Amino acid sequence: MESYKDEIVLLQVNNWQTADKKAVCFSRDHGKIVFMAYGARYPKSVSGRLLQPFACLEAELYPGTRVDKLKNCQLAAPMPQMELEQMAYGFLMAEMTERLTEQGEPSESLYLLLRRALQLLVKRNPRVAAMAYLIQLLDHCGIGPVYEVCVQCSRTAEGDGWFSEMQGGFVCASCGAGKSQGLQSFQEDTRRLWQQLRMLDLAEPEHFSVKGGALMELEQILHRYLVYQTEQPIRSLEFLRQIAGGK
C-alpha cells in the first residue's frame, strides 16, 4: 500500500494501548484525518515527541479504511509557544474543528484559516481570535446563522432583537414579542461585532475596540449555537471556566 504526504495541524492527541497514540488532525490536502502512531509513546520515538496539540507537521501516512497509520513526520513550522489561556482557546477551536468537519472532505481554505487563527492566538486577544475563527468556521461548514434579516419575517435586521439557535439566527423585536422563552438577547452592537469578526482577515487583522457587553453576549450566542449544531456539550469550555475561576 502506497503512503501519502501532507501538511497537518494536530487537533487532538490521545494515548492508546500501552505504547501508541491516536490523533486527529486537519490537513492541507485531505481534510480531517484520524490516524494511529504505533510505538509513539516509546522514549526513543522522534515522531511521538512531535505529536502535540496544535503542532504543524509534514507527515507521511498509510491510508486505512477509517483510521490511517503514521509512517513518519517532521516539523513544518515551529511549535507554538502558548500561555494557559491561549492554549484553552486553542482547545476550543480544535474541538469545534474536529466536530464540524468530516473525513474525506478536503478544504485548503479551512486549513489555512486554522493555521492563521492559531498564530493569531499568541499575538492578539485569544478570546476574540477564537470567536472570529469559530464564526468563520461555521460559514465554511455551511451552517453560519442568519443575522442580516429576521428568520421569521425576512425584514432587514434593525435595532435590538433575539437569537434563536433552533431557527438559525436573528429574530426581530416584533416577531419575538411575548415569545422570549428559549430566545437569547441579540443586541445591535452584538450583530455588528459578529459581522466584524466574520469579515476579519486572520492573516492581517486590523485593530479595533470591542464593547464588553457585546463580546459576552456574542460568546453566549455562539456557544449555544455550537452546542445545538453538534448536539453535544463543549468539553473545552470547562477548561476555560477553570482558568477564569483561578484569576
C-alpha positions in Angstrom: 0.0 0.0 0.0 1.4 3.4 -1.0 1.8 6.1 1.5 0.9 9.7 1.0 2.3 13.0 2.4 0.5 16.1 3.7 0.9 19.1 5.9 -1.2 18.7 9.0 -2.2 20.6 12.2 -2.9 18.3 15.2 -6.3 18.8 16.8 -6.3 16.1 19.4 -3.7 13.5 20.6 -4.5 10.6 23.0 -2.5 7.8 24.4 -3.6 4.4 23.0 -2.9 1.0 24.4 0.5 0.7 26.1 2.8 2.3 23.5 0.7 4.1 20.8 -1.0 7.3 20.2 -4.2 8.1 18.3 -4.5 11.5 16.8 -7.0 13.7 14.9 -5.6 16.4 12.5 -6.7 18.7 9.8 -4.6 18.6 6.7 -4.0 20.9 3.8 -4.9 18.4 1.0 -7.0 15.7 2.7 -9.1 17.5 5.3 -9.7 15.8 8.6 -7.6 12.7 9.2 -7.7 10.2 12.1 -4.5 8.2 12.4 -2.6 5.8 14.7 1.0 6.3 15.6 2.3 3.0 16.7 5.1 3.0 19.2 4.9 6.8 19.5 5.0 6.6 23.3 8.4 4.9 23.4 11.1 7.3 24.7 13.2 7.0 21.5 10.3 7.8 19.2 11.0 11.1 17.4 7.6 11.2 15.8 6.0 10.6 19.2 7.6 13.7 20.7 6.2 15.9 17.9 2.6 14.7 18.2 1.4 17.5 20.4 -1.9 19.6 20.0 -1.6 22.5 17.5 1.7 21.2 16.1 2.1 21.8 12.3 3.9 18.8 10.8 4.9 17.4 7.4 3.5 13.8 7.8 3.7 10.7 5.8 0.8 8.2 6.3 -0.6 5.0 5.1 -4.3 5.1 4.2 -6.7 2.9 6.0 -10.5 2.3 5.8 -11.3 4.6 8.7 -8.0 5.2 10.5 -4.7 5.9 8.8 -1.3 4.9 10.1 1.6 7.4 10.6 4.8 6.4 8.9 6.9 9.4 10.0 6.7 13.2 10.5 8.8 16.3 11.0 8.1 19.9 11.9 6.7 22.1 9.2 6.7 25.2 11.5 8.0 25.9 15.0 6.0 24.5 17.8 3.5 27.2 19.1 4.5 28.7 22.5 1.2 29.3 24.2 0.2 30.5 27.6 -2.5 28.7 29.5 -5.4 31.0 28.3 -4.2 30.8 24.7 -4.0 27.1 24.9 -7.5 26.8 26.4 -9.0 28.8 23.4 -6.9 26.7 21.1 -8.5 23.6 22.5 -11.9 25.2 21.9 -11.0 25.8 18.3 -9.6 22.3 17.8 -12.6 20.7 19.4 -15.1 22.5 17.1 -13.0 21.9 14.0 -13.0 18.2 14.8 -16.7 18.0 15.4 -17.9 20.2 12.5 -15.7 18.6 9.8 -15.9 15.1 8.2 -13.2 12.8 7.0 -12.7 12.8 3.2 -13.8 16.4 2.8 -10.6 18.4 2.0 -10.6 22.2 2.3 -7.3 24.0 1.9 -9.0 27.3 2.7 -10.2 25.9 6.1 -6.7 24.5 6.7 -5.2 28.0 6.1 -7.8 29.6 8.3 -7.0 27.3 11.2 -3.3 27.9 10.8 -3.8 31.7 10.8 -6.2 31.6 13.8 -3.7 29.5 15.9 -1.0 32.0 15.1 -3.3 34.9 16.0 -4.0 33.4 19.4 -0.5 34.3 20.6 -0.5 37.8 19.0 -3.9 39.3 19.9 -6.7 38.8 22.4 -7.2 35.0 22.3 -10.9 35.2 23.2 -11.6 37.5 20.2 -9.3 35.5 17.9 -11.1 32.2 18.8 -14.6 33.7 18.3 -13.5 35.1 14.9 -12.3 31.6 13.9 -15.4 29.8 15.1 -17.7 32.3 13.3 -15.8 31.8 10.1 -15.6 28.0 10.6 -19.4 27.9 10.8 -19.6 29.7 7.4 -17.0 27.3 5.9 -19.2 24.4 7.0 -22.3 26.0 5.5 -24.1 26.4 8.8 -23.5 30.0 9.7 -26.6 31.6 11.3 -28.6 34.4 9.6 -28.2 37.8 11.2 -28.8 40.3 8.4 -32.6 39.7 8.3 -35.2 38.2 10.7 -35.5 34.5 10.1 -39.3 34.7 10.6 -40.5 37.7 8.6 -37.4 38.4 6.4 -37.3 42.0 7.3 -33.8 43.7 7.5 -32.3 43.4 10.9 -32.6 46.7 12.8 -32.1 47.6 16.4 -32.1 45.0 19.2 -33.7 41.6 18.8 -33.3 38.0 19.7 -31.4 35.0 18.6 -32.9 31.5 18.1 -30.5 28.6 17.6 -33.4 26.4 16.6 -34.5 28.8 13.8 -30.9 29.6 12.9 -30.5 33.3 13.5 -31.9 36.7 14.3 -35.5 37.2 15.4 -36.7 40.8 15.2 -38.3 42.5 18.2 -41.8 42.3 16.6 -41.6 38.5 15.9 -40.0 37.8 19.3 -42.5 39.9 21.3 -44.0 37.8 24.0 -42.0 34.7 22.9 -38.7 35.4 24.6 -38.7 32.0 26.3 -35.9 30.0 24.6 -34.6 33.0 22.8 -31.3 34.8 23.6 -30.9 38.5 23.6 -29.2 39.7 20.4 -28.4 43.4 20.5 -27.4 45.6 17.6 -23.9 46.1 18.9 -23.5 42.3 19.1 -24.7 41.9 15.5 -22.1 44.5 14.4 -19.4 42.6 16.3 -20.5 39.3 14.6 -20.2 40.9 11.2 -16.8 42.4 12.1 -15.4 39.1 13.2 -17.0 37.2 10.3 -15.1 39.5 7.8 -11.9 39.7 9.8 -8.7 38.8 7.9 -7.0 36.5 10.3 -3.7 36.9 8.4 -3.6 40.7 8.7 -6.3 41.7 11.2 -7.0 45.4 11.8 -7.1 46.8 15.3 -10.5 47.6 16.7 -12.2 48.1 20.1 -14.7 45.7 21.4 -17.5 46.5 23.9 -17.5 44.1 26.8 -21.3 43.6 26.8 -21.4 42.8 23.1 -18.4 40.4 23.5 -20.1 38.5 26.3 -23.4 38.3 24.5 -21.8 37.1 21.3 -19.9 34.4 23.2 -23.1 33.1 24.8 -24.9 33.0 21.5 -22.0 31.3 19.7 -21.5 28.7 22.4 -25.3 27.9 22.5 -25.4 27.7 18.7 -22.4 25.3 18.6 -24.0 23.0 21.2 -27.2 23.0 19.2 -25.4 22.2 15.9 -23.2 19.4 17.4 -25.8 18.1 19.8 -23.0 17.7 22.4 -21.7 19.8 25.3 -18.4 21.6 24.6 -15.8 19.9 26.7 -13.1 22.6 26.4 -15.4 25.2 28.0 -14.9 23.6 31.3 -11.1 24.2 31.0 -11.9 27.9 30.2 -14.2 28.2 33.2 -11.4 26.8 35.5 -8.9 29.3 34.2 -11.4 32.2 34.6 -12.2 31.0 38.2 -8.5 30.9 39.0 -7.8 34.5 38.0 
